């Protein structure tokens, strides 16, 4: 499984396709601007919502759930990368977030 730090992801800029696999209430609380919400609890059913081309960066709160989703996506033929540290590290490092 490929991984990326939040610093390296932020360096990619606004063009990075981020899929956030946290649940709806977590996503509503804090999220990366432009990230697509596809909760892990319904991830398999929502696979058509995952961009089929290009690299998909998968994020959760700290990296555990996103690792599961990344492995699943890789098994389905996607170019998926786990974001280590998740939204917690993203926010802690001062990268932009939307709240509420």
C-alpha positions in Angstrom: 0.0 0.0 0.0 1.3 3.4 -1.0 1.2 6.2 1.6 1.7 10.0 1.7 2.3 12.4 4.5 -0.1 15.4 4.9 2.8 17.7 4.1 3.5 16.0 0.8 -0.2 15.9 0.0 -0.6 19.6 0.7 2.3 20.3 -1.6 0.3 18.7 -4.5 -2.1 21.6 -4.3 -5.8 21.8 -5.1 -5.6 19.3 -8.0 -5.2 16.3 -5.6 -8.4 14.1 -5.6 -9.0 13.5 -1.9 -11.6 10.9 -0.7 -12.5 11.2 3.0 -13.9 7.9 4.4 -15.0 9.3 7.8 -18.6 9.2 8.7 -20.9 12.1 7.8 -20.9 13.7 11.2 -17.1 13.6 11.4 -16.9 15.1 7.9 -19.3 17.8 8.8 -17.2 18.8 11.8 -13.9 19.3 9.9 -12.7 18.5 6.4 -10.2 19.3 3.8 -11.6 21.9 1.3 -12.7 20.0 -1.9 -12.4 16.5 -0.3 -15.1 14.1 -1.4 -17.0 12.4 1.4 -17.5 8.6 0.9 -17.9 7.0 4.4 -16.3 3.7 4.9 -19.6 2.3 6.2 -21.0 2.5 2.7 -17.8 2.5 0.7 -18.3 -0.6 -1.4 -21.8 0.5 -2.5 -20.4 4.0 -3.3 -17.5 2.8 -5.4 -18.9 4.5 -8.5 -18.4 7.9 -6.7 -14.6 7.3 -6.5 -12.8 8.9 -9.5 -11.8 6.1 -11.9 -8.8 7.9 -13.4 -5.8 9.5 -11.7 -4.5 9.0 -8.2 -7.0 9.0 -5.3 -5.7 10.1 -1.9 -7.7 8.5 0.9 -8.1 10.2 4.2 -9.8 9.5 7.6 -9.2 10.8 11.1 -5.8 9.3 11.7 -5.0 6.7 9.0 -6.6 3.4 10.0 -9.9 3.5 8.1 -8.2 5.1 5.1 -5.7 2.3 5.0 -8.5 -0.2 4.8 -10.2 1.8 2.0 -6.9 2.2 0.2 -6.2 -1.6 0.1 -9.8 -2.1 -1.1 -9.3 0.4 -3.9 -6.0 -1.1 -4.9 -7.7 -4.5 -5.1 -10.3 -2.9 -7.5 -7.5 -1.6 -9.8 -7.5 2.1 -8.5 -4.3 4.1 -8.0 -5.0 4.8 -4.3 -2.7 6.3 -1.7 -3.3 6.4 2.1 -2.9 9.7 3.8 -0.9 9.0 7.0 -2.1 11.0 10.0 -5.4 11.9 8.4 -7.3 15.0 9.2 -5.8 15.2 12.7 -2.3 15.7 11.3 -3.6 17.8 8.4 -5.2 20.3 10.9 -2.3 20.0 13.4 0.1 21.1 10.6 -1.9 24.2 9.8 -3.3 23.2 6.4 -6.6 24.7 5.4 -9.8 23.1 6.7 -13.5 23.8 6.5 -15.4 23.5 9.8 -19.1 23.1 10.5 
